[in-house]
């Protein structure tokens, strides 16, 4: 209390932030229990952008349709995990990894229609008071992507996830990871949660994710979990 009364004093804090996307309140939502797909209807702006926030410091966005009943692009929350069994819910939001339990994770859909995408994919909500440095996250394909890659890819085809960081509108760095690749020797497609190094981005207030593929017939989805950042704040 004494320090806060002194002139020209500041409070500084630095801490790691780990977004696991295990929202307790969402888990109790009836619609989420029914189909395991969730997007925020509580925080929607005039352009129908929905944000899934984490710790009041970072936000992941989706664009909603006009009546706010579904997401047309960007990030949604899912709990679908593992292979689709007979009689299971058919969904493009199912993570391909079968080695872990079905915890909540984000799924990103990149629509070919630019107007169906949110203006921003990811933001740091407090750039006026500090910095956000992404470190690493874990990504994998969806079961639908894996199936399409195996059916459509021919030698030379590749699918890459790119993350571009921005600070005050200026590019800070680019990080990439291969989601699938086909060659004359072998085909590889990511089916387990894999570490995506984001340290090349540096301090950011915005991240733009992009799925780059040589095969338009393959749907542009990826899953994200365990998003690690380092945040520094000063008041």
Secondary structure, 3 states (H helix, E strand, C coil): CHHHHCCCCCCEEEEEEEECCCCHHHHCCHHHHHHCEECCCCCECCCCEEEEEECCCEEEEEEECCCCCCEEEEEEEECCECCCCCCCCCCCCCECCCCCCCCCEEEEECCCCHHHCCCCCEEECCCCCEEEEEEEEEEECEHHHHHHHHHHCCCCCEEEEEEEEEECCEEEEEEEEEEEEECCCCEEECCCCEEEECHHHCEECEEEEEEEECCCCCCCEEEEEEEEEEEEEEC
